[in-house]
Amino acid sequence: MLSSQLFAQQTDSAYVRENYTKIERQIPMRDGVKLFTSIYIPKDQSKKYPFLINRTPYTVSPYGEDKYKTSLGNFPAMMREGFIFVYQDVRGRWMSEGTFEDIRPQTTKKGKKDIDESTDTYDTIDWLVKNVKNNNGNAGIYGISYPGFYSTTSLPNAHPALKAVSPQAPVTDWFMGDDFHHRGTLFLMDAFSFMSSFGVPRPKPITPDKGPKGFQFPIQDNYRFYLEAGSVKNLKENYFADSIKFWNNLFKHSNLDTFWKSRLILPHLTNVKPAVMVVGGFFDAEDAYGTFATYKAIEKQNPGANNILVAGPWFHGGWVRSVGSSFGDIQFGQPTSTQYQENYELPFFRHYLKGEGNFDAAEANIFVTGSNEWKKFKTWPPQETETKNLYLQPNGKLAFEKVGRTDSWDEYVSDPNNPVPYQDGIQAKRTREYMIDDQRFAARRPDVKTFQTDALTEDITLTGPVLANLVVSTTGTDADYVVKLIDVYPEDAPNPVPNPKNLIMGGYQMLVRGEIMRGKYRNSFEKPEPFVPGAITKVNYPLPDVAHTFKKGHKIMIQIQNSWFPLADRNPQKFMDIYQAEKGDFQKATQKIYHDTFNSSYITVSVLK
């Protein structure tokens, strides 16, 4: 008997063949390069259809006009709605001509043949409107992750036919918070595993069957593999040599320089004309940063733009890749992804591309975990909040009141040769669940400092930004700082029913948000500075936005540590170019976190009124 998932796939595949005609075209760009494009046209020609475009570096396969995708659009209801679905290999990938460049910079002064992703999108839409029969003159673009980046790049100098754009978990800033760096810290697992196949050069157009295969890890334990591999330099020498261009660029551009700044799309999001719906997940291990950064940039730079935000309790792409009723060990009590598809994405494109139905979404449409409810806000972050400071206290306490003592700190040793794991257990690959997982394993380590409130006497909902304000010292000349915001469940919290994983929810420490900061960038990402050993120093930085209710009887916890391995690469704890670190450079350091009247460490949060 077929599984329901396999049956659904076969049903969708039959639907595509019965209801769509597929054509393939090489669409010429203004510089003469041709981009391979698959176009699925509804067979019912009794009405005109808008285009719904997905530009991707991940292949538009299957190739061949007689070979069909098993489904079209982000989810089956989009396919059944009826659009002219367009899939395009971006420049330099798979069957498209030209040279690929990661997060290609925008062209500032455009001659007639100067190109960037915006011009490629413009030229594609222009060709489609003029050459594909039975279109209604309207186009929309959507995409998740890297295709989300290509959705964002459609907005500068957009084609007049482009009416609706939905960047979803868009790759936005590869130095500050998406995919491969967080606050200047290399996200080791993601960068290595992705670029070991994606980063392999492609000198001429190829199909996926002839493309690079994924890296075969010799050890099925990511903590051991990366620790035994040594430094980032050792990884390059042992596995990449000079074959991966992006990996070479990491070594050339360890600080925030023009290489990274030129790849930032945000400053170019001006004069935005199409309707925009930015979508993302609070528990997205890859591009939670890009979601909020993209929405806020459009808002700030386009006061009159038709720009909204939808954010839910999702992993990367979870809004269309799951039902959304749970993630990891946490239940949400409703099918949040199905709700999103029915209430937001399909109505958005139907309204702006077909002129049908009402689309009356709020400015910010947010699923708040903990209380597990959708909320609509007039702004994001919401205006109806009160800014408060959660102060680190002596003896592992956390409170909204400042410390009265003048001599209070925690002291411990951090050892990069015994780094704090990012998740409990053994994993072969980076999991997506680490974003929401139980942190009790970390709380047991002497090099993780834990601070928690008393049991809450009422619900507290945090929405929007979280700012870490640390006062520290180290015996080294560099250090990383990881701050985690955690929801501690009461001891009598019920276990799930059924309970196949034998979870114990009493005392569960649910990660709500975590972020790392490379200490040498505390004052400038362009010009790193060493720490003065033993000197009291401020390290302040933002965590990605949150929307979570800490329920009555729960506790709010903050954990602070100096490694998050192998999620983030190890800091040798001495000031240097970490890309040049050798095995012997990694050294222990004594860390202090201060929490007294004059040296207060605290977390700034926005409490919903």
Secondary structure, DSSP 8 states (H G I E B T S, - for coil): ---HHHHHHHHHHHHHHHHEEEEEEEEE-TTS-EEEEEEEEES--SS-EEEEEEEESS---S-STT---S--SSSHHHHHH--EEEEEE-TTSTTS-S---TT----SS--TT---HHHHHHHHHHHHHHHSTTEEEEEEEEEESHHHHHHHTTSTT--TTEEEEEEES----TTTTSTTEETTEE-HHHHHHHHHHHTS--SS---GGGS------SSS-HHHHHHHH-SHHHHIIIIITT--HHHHHHHH--SS-HHHHTT--GGG--S--SEEEEEEETT-TTTHHHHHHHHHHHHHH-TT--EEEEEES-STTHHHHS--SEETTEE-SS-HHHHHIIIIIHHHHHHHHH--S-----SEEEEEBTTTEEEEESSSS-SSEEEEEEEE-GGGBEESS----SS-EEEEEE-TTS--BSSSS--SS--SGGGT-B-HHHHTSTTSEEEE----SS-EEEEEEEEEEEEEEESSS--EEEEEEEEE--TT----SS-TT----TT-EEEEEEEEEEGGGSS-SSS-----TT--EEEEEEEEEEEEEE-TT-EEEEEEES--BTTS----SSSS-GGG--GGG---EEEEEE-SSSS--EEEEEEE-
